Amino acid sequence: MARADDTLEGGTQGASQGANADDDGTLSVTAGGIVFDRSKNGTGNSAGALTSSTSWTPPPCWYAPKYTPEQLQKTLEPTWEAGSTGYQWDAEQRDRYVNGKPYKDFNKDKTGEGYFWDSYVDEDFPPGWDSCEEPAFWVDQGDPPPADVENAVTPKILADLAYAEIRVPSTKVTLAPAAATKVNLPTWSWLDAADFKPVSVTASVPVIGITATATAVPRSLRIEPGTKDAVTYPASGVCDINNGRIGEPYAKGKADQTPPCGVRYLRSSGNGTYPLRATVTWKIDWTGSGGAGGNLPDGTFGATQDVVVQEIQAVNR
């Protein structure tokens, strides 16, 4: 499984990550033969990764251009000479890459016309990380990778990997009343429209000119009060996006109105707090080279915040 950095056409195509900011501030991060542009991603200390709303997961390993003929030779020959991999394996490798079964002399006669592709692994080693077992294979420039090689980089694979790099802003909602709410008092909740906007990550393989962008757009907010002794607005607890925002800021004169998004607590939190959880669902679309595109599973990101609920004190005279 290849994980070390290698250079193709002057660009790093390895598994370890390194960031480089261009003059215009665009940030590109190289990982596993792929360059990620995260300049339109969510930012801030509370930003986080999405969790798929389905069982879908991004590829745990993939194949991408890694070696020129000369680079593959420099990588393999020292291994063969060391003899640590055993005579049979070394002989099979020499047959494959030197003796014309199927490549002769590392395909040097095709230098500049393509690359040897090899496997890369998600550095978090998720389940299936060791499933990319194909030996390095040649792909002519401009040709698609072999159809029978699963997870060979295509615009769709790039979109899947870009999805995993998306970070969305905090889901901490603004509440009114802010410091502490009262029993049976409707509490308004909303998200700051300035922070609550689409984010995207672009993944590309520059040496073969393919790219894909995964974009996350906020869809709805789910409010979970943290206790059964509460009523949500709406009753489902799901607040849909409306005119580019979720919820509505409280303003003077709305005290007798029902909030479009919020909660009403029926019991005091006593000396403690209720853990209100706000979870945003994000719709994920992607576009890629050659007009490719489509949908990916929705993603969710949530956070919990403490809410103080007090009894309204009455004075008897």
Residue frames relative to the residue before (quaternion, step in Angstrom):
aa qw qx qy qz dx dy dz
M 1.0000 0.0000 0.0000 0.0000 0.00 0.00 0.00
A 0.2638 -0.8042 0.5143 0.1388 3.60 -0.45 1.15
R 0.0250 0.8209 -0.5687 0.0459 3.55 -0.78 1.03
A 0.5884 0.5970 -0.3826 0.3886 3.61 1.14 -0.33
D 0.5900 -0.5874 0.4224 0.3584 3.56 -1.22 0.52
D 0.0072 -0.7590 0.6510 0.0029 3.51 -1.20 0.68
T 0.3577 -0.7473 0.5243 0.1966 3.55 -1.18 0.49
L 0.0343 -0.7688 0.6385 -0.0097 3.52 -0.93 1.01
E 0.8391 -0.0693 0.0166 0.5394 3.57 -0.68 1.09
G 0.7301 -0.4598 0.2427 0.4434 3.56 0.97 0.86
G 0.6751 0.4668 -0.3007 0.4857 3.62 1.24 -0.01
T 0.4748 -0.6766 0.4814 0.2918 3.54 -0.96 0.84
Q 0.0480 -0.8110 0.5828 -0.0169 3.55 -0.81 1.00
G 0.4287 0.7406 -0.4312 0.2860 3.57 0.94 0.79
A 0.6656 -0.5354 0.3645 0.3707 3.52 -1.34 0.04
S 0.6494 0.4892 -0.3516 0.4641 3.60 1.02 -0.54
Q 0.4243 -0.7452 0.4735 0.2011 3.53 -1.10 0.75
G 0.0702 0.7690 -0.6341 0.0409 3.53 -1.21 0.68
A 0.2838 -0.7876 0.5279 0.1426 3.58 -0.87 0.93
N 0.0328 -0.7735 0.6329 0.0059 3.54 -1.14 0.76
A 0.2134 -0.7829 0.5735 0.1119 3.57 -0.75 1.06
D 0.3444 -0.7263 0.5584 0.2053 3.58 -0.85 0.98
D 0.7300 -0.4325 0.2966 0.4383 3.56 -1.33 0.13
D 0.7104 0.4453 -0.2621 0.4778 3.58 1.09 -0.67
G 0.6148 -0.5923 0.3352 0.3985 3.57 1.29 0.20
T 0.4576 0.6810 -0.4615 0.3375 3.59 1.23 -0.06
L 0.2131 -0.7917 0.5651 0.0916 3.54 -0.80 1.03
S 0.0575 -0.7912 0.6088 0.0040 3.54 -0.75 1.07
V 0.1054 -0.7851 0.6093 0.0366 3.54 -0.98 0.87
T 0.2497 -0.7824 0.5575 0.1210 3.55 -0.76 1.06
A 0.1606 0.7733 -0.6008 0.1230 3.56 -0.91 0.92
G 0.8773 -0.0304 0.0149 0.4787 3.54 -0.81 1.03
G 0.7476 -0.3997 0.2246 0.4805 3.58 0.82 0.95
I 0.6944 0.4325 -0.2440 0.5208 3.58 1.30 -0.04
V 0.2510 -0.7410 0.6044 0.1505 3.55 -1.10 0.79
F 0.1688 -0.7868 0.5893 0.0718 3.57 -0.80 1.05
D 0.1728 -0.7412 0.6400 0.1058 3.55 -0.97 0.91
R 0.0716 -0.8374 0.5415 -0.0195 3.56 -0.39 1.29
S 0.3354 0.7942 -0.4629 0.2063 3.59 1.25 0.25
K 0.7323 0.3604 -0.2302 0.5300 3.62 1.21 -0.37
N 0.4069 0.7195 -0.4587 0.3262 3.53 1.24 0.49
G 0.6107 -0.5201 0.4304 0.4140 3.55 -1.29 0.18
T 0.1669 -0.7958 0.5788 0.0620 3.57 -1.06 0.77
G 0.5617 0.6040 -0.4547 0.3360 3.53 -1.36 0.11
N 0.6432 -0.5638 0.3692 0.3634 3.53 -1.23 0.58
S 0.7252 0.4377 -0.2465 0.4710 3.58 1.12 -0.60
A 0.4357 0.6881 -0.4725 0.3368 3.59 1.25 0.04
G 0.0132 -0.8286 0.5590 -0.0271 3.55 -1.05 0.72
A 0.6134 -0.5619 0.4210 0.3615 3.53 -1.35 0.23
L 0.5087 -0.6469 0.4856 0.2950 3.53 -1.22 0.59
T 0.2441 -0.7101 0.6353 0.1803 3.52 -1.29 0.50
S 0.4565 -0.6965 0.4752 0.2839 3.58 -0.70 1.04
S 0.4437 -0.6957 0.5018 0.2594 3.54 -1.04 0.81
T 0.7003 0.3556 -0.2471 0.5675 3.58 1.32 -0.03
S 0.6698 -0.4842 0.3659 0.4277 3.58 -1.28 -0.20
W 0.4015 0.7311 -0.4635 0.2993 3.60 1.31 0.01
T 0.0059 -0.7672 0.6413 0.0085 3.56 -1.15 0.73
P 0.5411 -0.6068 0.4519 0.3671 3.63 -1.10 0.50
P 0.6682 -0.5047 0.3425 0.4261 3.61 -1.18 0.40
P 0.3801 -0.7323 0.5141 0.2344 3.60 -0.87 0.90
C 0.7694 0.0461 -0.0420 0.6357 3.57 1.30 -0.35
W 0.0538 -0.8043 0.5917 0.0022 3.56 -1.18 0.46
Y 0.3784 -0.6934 0.5633 0.2421 3.54 -1.35 0.20
A 0.0904 0.7766 -0.6163 0.0942 3.54 -1.02 0.90
P 0.6700 -0.4782 0.3538 0.4442 3.61 -1.21 0.32
K 0.0323 -0.8298 0.5569 -0.0146 3.56 -0.86 0.94
Y 0.8357 0.1480 -0.0312 0.5280 3.59 0.88 -0.93
T 0.3327 -0.6148 0.6626 0.2688 3.47 -1.34 0.48
P 0.6896 -0.4559 0.3179 0.4644 3.64 -1.14 0.20
E 0.6743 0.4961 -0.3028 0.4555 3.58 0.89 -0.90
Q 0.6544 0.5149 -0.3214 0.4509 3.59 0.97 -0.80
L 0.6395 0.5095 -0.3391 0.4653 3.59 0.98 -0.75
Q 0.6255 0.5330 -0.3354 0.4605 3.57 0.99 -0.79
K 0.6847 0.4845 -0.2866 0.4630 3.60 0.89 -0.92
T 0.6496 0.5105 -0.3140 0.4678 3.57 1.17 -0.50
L 0.7663 0.4177 -0.2118 0.4399 3.58 0.80 -1.00
E 0.6473 0.5668 -0.3510 0.3693 3.60 0.83 -0.88
P 0.6504 0.4933 -0.3520 0.4580 3.67 0.87 -0.70
T 0.6168 0.5388 -0.3456 0.4580 3.60 1.09 -0.65
W 0.6601 0.4996 -0.3099 0.4675 3.56 0.94 -0.88
E 0.6706 0.5119 -0.3007 0.4447 3.57 0.93 -0.90
A 0.6330 0.5386 -0.3363 0.4429 3.59 1.10 -0.65
G 0.3016 -0.8021 0.4707 0.2099 3.57 1.17 -0.55
S 0.4517 0.7262 -0.4312 0.2874 3.58 1.25 0.13
T 0.6809 0.4933 -0.2860 0.4596 3.60 1.21 -0.39
G 0.5899 -0.6071 0.3574 0.3946 3.59 1.27 0.04
Y 0.6134 -0.6030 0.3777 0.3428 3.54 -1.09 0.83
Q 0.6762 0.5152 -0.3185 0.4193 3.59 0.80 -0.97
W 0.6678 0.4911 -0.3102 0.4654 3.61 0.87 -0.92
D 0.6533 0.5151 -0.3170 0.4554 3.57 0.92 -0.89
A 0.6544 0.5146 -0.3125 0.4575 3.58 0.97 -0.85
E 0.6495 0.5074 -0.3155 0.4702 3.58 1.00 -0.80
Q 0.6440 0.5178 -0.3166 0.4658 3.56 1.02 -0.76
R 0.6481 0.5051 -0.3217 0.4704 3.61 0.97 -0.82
D 0.6212 0.5261 -0.3456 0.4668 3.57 1.01 -0.76
R 0.6943 0.5039 -0.2822 0.4295 3.57 0.87 -0.96
Y 0.8305 0.2795 -0.1119 0.4686 3.58 0.77 -1.02
V 0.7485 0.3641 -0.2089 0.5133 3.61 1.21 -0.37
N 0.7931 0.3823 -0.1705 0.4424 3.57 0.81 -1.03
G 0.6329 -0.6070 0.3188 0.3597 3.58 1.18 0.43
K 0.6175 0.5384 -0.3575 0.4483 3.58 1.16 0.45
P 0.4370 -0.5094 -0.6486 0.3590 1.65 0.78 2.40
Y 0.6672 0.5212 -0.3032 0.4373 3.62 1.21 -0.29
K 0.2155 -0.7744 0.5836 0.1151 3.56 -0.99 0.86
D 0.8521 -0.0445 -0.0181 0.5212 3.53 -0.89 1.06
F 0.6693 -0.5503 0.2811 0.4126 3.54 0.88 1.10
N 0.5596 -0.6335 0.3791 0.3765 3.61 1.15 0.57
K 0.2174 0.8192 -0.5099 0.1474 3.58 1.10 0.61
D 0.5979 0.5647 -0.3742 0.4285 3.58 1.14 -0.47
K 0.7002 0.4162 -0.2653 0.5158 3.59 1.29 -0.20
T 0.2540 0.7842 -0.5270 0.2067 3.59 1.20 0.38
G 0.7948 0.2531 -0.2199 0.5059 3.56 -0.83 1.03
E 0.6870 0.4804 -0.2781 0.4691 3.59 1.27 -0.19
G 0.8058 -0.0504 0.0332 0.5892 3.59 1.26 0.05
Y 0.3583 -0.7210 0.5548 0.2099 3.55 -1.33 -0.21
F 0.4362 -0.5999 0.5849 0.3282 3.48 -1.37 0.29
W 0.2359 -0.7564 0.5975 0.1232 3.55 -0.87 1.03
D 0.0254 -0.7885 0.6145 0.0026 3.55 -1.10 0.72
S 0.6091 -0.5987 0.3958 0.3375 3.56 -1.28 0.31
Y 0.1250 -0.7438 0.6534 0.0649 3.49 -1.29 0.65
V 0.2748 -0.7764 0.5552 0.1157 3.53 -1.22 0.58
D 0.5058 -0.5877 0.5326 0.3393 3.55 -1.17 0.66
E 0.4450 -0.7474 0.4262 0.2484 3.59 -0.60 1.12
D 0.5925 0.5434 -0.3797 0.4577 3.60 1.25 -0.11
F 0.3124 -0.7926 0.4703 0.2304 3.58 1.35 -0.08
P 0.0849 0.8055 -0.5790 0.0931 3.62 0.58 1.11
P 0.6970 -0.4291 0.3267 0.4726 3.62 -1.23 0.14
G 0.7772 0.3017 -0.2507 0.4920 3.55 -0.93 0.97
W 0.3882 0.7505 -0.4701 0.2549 3.61 1.25 0.02
D 0.7309 0.4185 -0.2271 0.4890 3.60 1.13 -0.63
S 0.4659 0.7179 -0.4207 0.3009 3.59 1.23 0.31
C 0.6080 0.5321 -0.3632 0.4640 3.62 1.22 -0.19
E 0.0690 0.8606 -0.4923 0.1108 3.56 0.16 1.32
E 0.4215 0.7073 -0.4767 0.3079 3.61 1.25 0.06
P 0.4291 -0.6653 0.5304 0.3033 3.62 -0.97 0.73
A 0.6914 -0.4731 0.3323 0.4333 3.56 -1.21 0.43
F 0.0564 -0.8095 0.5841 -0.0181 3.57 -0.88 1.00
W 0.4782 -0.6932 0.4769 0.2519 3.54 -1.18 0.68
V 0.0194 -0.7607 0.6486 0.0186 3.57 -1.15 0.78
D 0.4102 -0.7021 0.5279 0.2451 3.57 -0.78 1.05
Q 0.5841 -0.5802 0.4373 0.3620 3.56 -1.11 0.71
G 0.7960 0.2723 -0.2207 0.4934 3.57 -0.84 1.01
D 0.6369 0.5066 -0.3350 0.4750 3.59 1.22 -0.29
P 0.4847 -0.6284 0.5001 0.3466 3.59 -1.10 0.52
P 0.5640 -0.5702 0.4481 0.3950 3.59 -1.18 0.40
P 0.6765 -0.4828 0.3449 0.4362 3.62 -1.18 0.37
A 0.5115 -0.6874 0.4296 0.2852 3.57 -0.85 0.99
D 0.6914 0.4877 -0.2840 0.4511 3.59 1.13 -0.58
V 0.5836 0.5427 -0.3874 0.4634 3.61 1.25 0.12
E 0.2781 -0.7885 0.5288 0.1457 3.56 -0.31 1.27
N 0.8364 0.1815 -0.1754 0.4866 3.55 -1.08 0.89
A 0.3468 0.6661 -0.5623 0.3463 3.58 1.08 0.65
V 0.5741 -0.6603 0.3597 0.3240 3.56 -0.82 1.06
T 0.0748 0.7247 -0.6779 0.0986 3.50 -0.99 1.10
P 0.6909 -0.4310 0.3247 0.4811 3.64 -1.16 0.07
K 0.6475 0.5167 -0.3349 0.4490 3.62 0.96 -0.75
I 0.6400 0.5024 -0.3293 0.4792 3.60 0.95 -0.81
L 0.6320 0.5239 -0.3333 0.4638 3.59 0.99 -0.80
A 0.6382 0.5249 -0.3261 0.4591 3.58 0.99 -0.81
D 0.6310 0.5320 -0.3258 0.4612 3.57 1.01 -0.84
L 0.6943 0.4672 -0.2738 0.4740 3.57 0.91 -0.91
A 0.6139 0.5346 -0.3454 0.4669 3.60 1.09 -0.65
Y 0.5757 0.5870 -0.3618 0.4396 3.59 1.08 -0.77
A 0.6878 0.5026 -0.2854 0.4393 3.56 0.87 -0.98
E 0.6845 0.4814 -0.2769 0.4723 3.59 1.23 -0.47
I 0.4896 0.6705 -0.4379 0.3451 3.61 1.23 -0.19
R 0.0608 -0.7552 0.6519 0.0303 3.53 -1.09 0.85
V 0.1755 -0.7973 0.5736 0.0673 3.57 -0.83 1.00
P 0.5945 -0.6109 0.3866 0.3521 3.59 -1.13 0.61
S 0.7203 -0.4453 0.3294 0.4176 3.51 -1.34 0.29
T 0.3082 -0.7491 0.5569 0.1834 3.55 -1.14 0.66
K 0.3234 0.7358 -0.5324 0.2656 3.59 1.14 0.43
V 0.2538 -0.7940 0.5375 0.1274 3.56 -0.63 1.14
T 0.4397 -0.6403 0.5556 0.2966 3.51 -1.29 0.47
L 0.1567 -0.8041 0.5710 0.0522 3.56 -0.88 0.98
A 0.0285 -0.7620 0.6458 0.0377 3.53 -1.19 0.60
P 0.3947 -0.2383 -0.8498 0.2556 1.54 -1.24 2.22
A 0.4808 -0.7156 0.4461 0.2402 3.55 -1.11 0.76
A 0.7402 0.4304 -0.2571 0.4481 3.59 0.63 -1.08
A 0.7673 -0.1605 0.1445 0.6038 3.57 0.86 -0.96
T 0.2651 -0.7512 0.5811 0.1664 3.57 -1.04 0.78
K 0.4311 -0.7010 0.5144 0.2411 3.54 -1.31 0.22
V 0.6130 -0.5357 0.4312 0.3892 3.53 -1.23 0.46
N 0.8470 0.1137 -0.1470 0.4980 3.56 -0.97 1.06
L 0.5515 0.5711 -0.4226 0.4371 3.59 1.20 0.32
P 0.4171 -0.7013 0.5040 0.2833 3.67 -0.63 0.98
T 0.1813 -0.7815 0.5925 0.0728 3.54 -0.81 1.07
W 0.3134 -0.7615 0.5434 0.1631 3.57 -0.65 1.14
S 0.0317 -0.7912 0.6106 0.0133 3.59 -1.07 0.73
W 0.1118 0.7845 -0.6024 0.0957 3.55 -1.08 0.77
L 0.3863 -0.6980 0.5553 0.2351 3.54 -1.30 0.31
D 0.5534 -0.6232 0.4469 0.3252 3.54 -1.06 0.80
A 0.4074 -0.7468 0.4729 0.2295 3.58 -0.52 1.17
A 0.6011 0.5820 -0.3654 0.4081 3.62 1.11 -0.61
D 0.7357 0.3854 -0.2220 0.5108 3.60 1.08 -0.70
F 0.6869 0.5051 -0.2625 0.4518 3.51 1.17 -0.64
K 0.3659 0.7190 -0.4876 0.3337 3.56 0.22 1.31
P 0.6747 -0.4937 0.3381 0.4321 3.61 -1.22 0.28
V 0.1054 -0.7557 0.6426 0.0695 3.55 -1.22 0.63
S 0.0577 -0.8141 0.5777 0.0171 3.57 -1.16 0.48
V 0.1472 -0.7365 0.6515 0.1075 3.51 -1.37 0.41
T 0.1972 -0.7694 0.5992 0.1004 3.55 -1.01 0.90
A 0.1189 -0.7736 0.6206 0.0481 3.55 -0.94 0.96
S 0.0474 0.8095 -0.5823 0.0586 3.57 -0.93 0.85
V 0.2210 -0.7003 0.6546 0.1797 3.49 -1.38 0.33
P 0.2795 -0.8305 0.4510 0.1695 3.60 0.16 1.28
V 0.6615 0.5453 -0.3365 0.3897 3.61 0.92 -0.80
I 0.7585 0.2785 -0.2003 0.5540 3.60 1.21 -0.32
G 0.4948 -0.7390 0.3783 0.2569 3.57 1.29 0.29
I 0.5342 0.5890 -0.4574 0.3982 3.61 0.94 0.74
T 0.0371 -0.8068 0.5885 -0.0368 3.54 -1.11 0.73
A 0.0088 0.7738 -0.6330 -0.0223 3.56 -1.28 0.36
T 0.1738 -0.7716 0.6063 0.0832 3.53 -1.12 0.76
A 0.1628 -0.7559 0.6285 0.0842 3.56 -0.90 1.00
T 0.0901 -0.8120 0.5767 -0.0029 3.57 -0.76 1.10
A 0.1889 -0.7756 0.5968 0.0813 3.54 -0.91 1.01
V 0.0749 -0.7903 0.6082 -0.0055 3.55 -0.81 1.10
P 0.4623 -0.6938 0.4657 0.2966 3.63 -0.75 0.96
R 0.1894 -0.8111 0.5495 0.0651 3.55 -0.91 0.97
S 0.7997 -0.1530 0.1485 0.5613 3.61 0.79 -0.93
L 0.2919 -0.7260 0.5987 0.1709 3.53 -1.38 0.32
R 0.1628 -0.7666 0.6129 0.1003 3.57 -0.91 0.92
I 0.1845 -0.7717 0.6035 0.0796 3.55 -0.88 1.07
E 0.0303 -0.7634 0.6451 -0.0058 3.57 -0.89 1.04
P 0.3839 -0.8000 0.4091 0.2128 3.59 -0.23 1.29
G 0.4733 -0.6737 0.4534 0.3413 3.60 1.10 -0.53
T 0.7603 0.1705 -0.1457 0.6095 3.57 1.32 0.18
K 0.5121 -0.6338 0.4791 0.3263 3.57 -1.19 0.53
D 0.6350 0.5286 -0.3225 0.4620 3.56 1.24 -0.41
A 0.5775 0.5462 -0.3924 0.4628 3.54 0.64 1.17
V 0.2378 -0.7263 0.6269 0.1516 3.52 -1.33 0.44
T 0.2254 -0.7830 0.5640 0.1343 3.58 -0.91 0.89
Y 0.2257 -0.7282 0.6300 0.1479 3.52 -1.35 0.45
P 0.4489 -0.3327 -0.7937 0.2406 1.50 -1.11 2.27
A 0.7484 -0.4319 0.2623 0.4296 3.55 -1.31 0.21
S 0.6327 0.5478 -0.3262 0.4396 3.59 1.12 -0.64
G 0.4169 -0.7059 0.4655 0.3334 3.55 1.20 -0.51
V 0.6266 0.5183 -0.3311 0.4786 3.60 1.31 -0.01
C 0.1345 -0.7912 0.5957 0.0316 3.56 -0.62 1.19
D 0.2893 -0.7797 0.5333 0.1549 3.57 -0.57 1.15
I 0.5579 -0.5840 0.4655 0.3619 3.54 -1.24 0.45
N 0.0047 -0.7970 0.6021 -0.0473 3.58 -0.97 0.88
N 0.8384 -0.0610 -0.0120 0.5416 3.57 -0.64 1.18
G 0.7415 -0.4574 0.2239 0.4368 3.53 0.93 0.96
R 0.7515 0.2960 -0.2220 0.5462 3.59 1.19 0.21
I 0.3155 -0.7149 0.5872 0.2110 3.53 -1.31 0.34
G 0.7852 0.1868 -0.1871 0.5600 3.52 -0.70 1.10
E 0.2952 -0.7400 0.5788 0.1739 3.54 -1.33 0.06
P 0.4728 -0.6778 0.4745 0.3030 3.61 -0.79 0.92
Y 0.4599 -0.6610 0.5146 0.2945 3.53 -1.05 0.75
A 0.0332 -0.7811 0.6235 0.0038 3.54 -1.11 0.76
K 0.6608 -0.5080 0.3774 0.4035 3.55 -1.21 0.52
G 0.7519 0.3586 -0.2817 0.4761 3.54 -0.92 0.90
K 0.6547 0.5187 -0.3151 0.4507 3.59 1.27 -0.12
A 0.3425 0.7929 -0.4628 0.1994 3.57 1.27 0.09
D 0.7326 0.4104 -0.2372 0.4885 3.59 1.06 -0.69
Q 0.5719 0.5977 -0.3758 0.4177 3.58 1.30 0.04
T 0.4586 -0.6392 0.5362 0.3058 3.55 -1.28 0.41
P 0.4179 -0.7169 0.4839 0.2779 3.63 -0.68 0.96
P 0.4944 -0.6530 0.4749 0.3220 3.62 -1.02 0.70
C 0.7718 0.0762 -0.0490 0.6294 3.56 1.26 -0.43
G 0.4429 0.6978 -0.4674 0.3138 3.57 -0.58 1.05
V 0.3552 -0.7144 0.5679 0.2026 3.53 -1.32 -0.34
R 0.1357 -0.7515 0.6374 0.1026 3.55 -1.21 0.56
Y 0.2481 -0.7859 0.5530 0.1226 3.57 -0.57 1.17
L 0.3155 -0.7807 0.5219 0.1360 3.55 -0.97 0.95
R 0.7749 0.2169 -0.1164 0.5822 3.57 1.26 -0.23
S 0.5546 -0.6138 0.4554 0.3290 3.55 -1.10 0.71
S 0.4473 -0.6679 0.5251 0.2793 3.55 -1.22 0.54
G 0.4504 -0.7137 0.4360 0.3125 3.58 1.32 0.12
N 0.7823 -0.2682 0.2268 0.5145 3.54 -0.86 -0.98
G 0.6789 0.4774 -0.2859 0.4790 3.58 1.31 0.00
T 0.4777 -0.6314 0.5179 0.3238 3.55 -1.16 -0.66
Y 0.3839 -0.6589 0.5796 0.2873 3.53 -1.34 0.18
P 0.3623 -0.7386 0.5223 0.2245 3.62 -0.92 0.87
L 0.1197 -0.7985 0.5885 0.0416 3.60 0.01 1.25
R 0.1279 -0.7942 0.5917 0.0528 3.56 -0.84 1.00
A 0.1136 -0.7768 0.6186 0.0302 3.53 -0.94 1.02
T 0.0168 -0.8087 0.5861 -0.0476 3.56 -0.65 1.15
V 0.1963 -0.7811 0.5852 0.0948 3.56 -0.77 1.07
T 0.2506 -0.7284 0.6193 0.1520 3.54 -1.08 0.84
W 0.1579 -0.7940 0.5857 0.0406 3.55 -0.88 1.05
K 0.3252 -0.7207 0.5824 0.1887 3.56 -0.96 0.91
I 0.1684 -0.8122 0.5557 0.0559 3.58 -0.80 1.04
D 0.0156 -0.7671 0.6410 -0.0203 3.55 -0.85 1.08
W 0.0990 -0.7960 0.5888 0.0994 3.56 -1.23 0.33
T 0.1121 -0.7488 0.6487 0.0770 3.52 -1.29 0.57
G 0.0224 -0.8295 0.5577 -0.0201 3.56 -1.07 0.70
S 0.7760 -0.3438 0.2664 0.4569 3.51 -1.37 -0.05
G 0.8311 0.2407 -0.1758 0.4695 3.53 -1.16 0.68
G 0.6408 -0.5528 0.3254 0.4218 3.58 1.18 0.44
A 0.4059 0.7143 -0.4809 0.3064 3.58 1.25 0.19
G 0.2450 0.7704 -0.5678 0.1551 3.56 -1.20 0.45
G 0.1706 0.7817 -0.5899 0.1088 3.52 -1.31 0.08
N 0.5987 -0.5492 0.4466 0.3749 3.52 -1.29 -0.48
L 0.1821 -0.7198 0.6552 0.1394 3.50 -1.30 0.52
P 0.6728 -0.5015 0.3272 0.4344 3.62 -1.13 0.39
D 0.5784 -0.5622 0.4593 0.3720 3.56 -1.13 0.66
G 0.1984 -0.7636 0.6010 0.1278 3.54 -1.23 0.54
T 0.2097 -0.7796 0.5777 0.1201 3.57 -1.16 0.55
F 0.0002 -0.7657 0.6432 0.0054 3.53 -1.25 0.54
G 0.0186 0.8355 -0.5457 0.0611 3.56 -0.74 1.04
A 0.1194 -0.7663 0.6261 0.0799 3.50 -1.35 0.26
T 0.3262 -0.7382 0.5639 0.1754 3.55 -1.24 0.57
Q 0.0202 -0.7876 0.6159 0.0000 3.55 -1.03 0.82
D 0.4795 -0.6936 0.4688 0.2631 3.55 -1.07 0.81
V 0.1110 -0.7879 0.6048 0.0340 3.56 -0.96 0.93
V 0.2537 -0.7486 0.5981 0.1321 3.56 -0.90 1.02
V 0.0634 -0.7864 0.6145 0.0056 3.57 -0.81 1.04
Q 0.1090 -0.8241 0.5557 0.0114 3.58 -0.63 1.18
E 0.4968 -0.6012 0.5287 0.3349 3.53 -1.28 0.46
I 0.4164 -0.6581 0.5546 0.2931 3.57 -1.12 0.63
Q 0.3047 -0.7801 0.5229 0.1587 3.53 -0.65 1.14
A 0.1489 -0.7807 0.6020 0.0767 3.54 -0.92 0.90
V 0.2850 -0.7539 0.5698 0.1604 3.57 -1.06 0.74
N 0.2264 -0.7732 0.5810 0.1153 3.60 -0.78 1.07
R 0.1251 -0.7946 0.5914 0.0566 3.56 -0.89 0.94
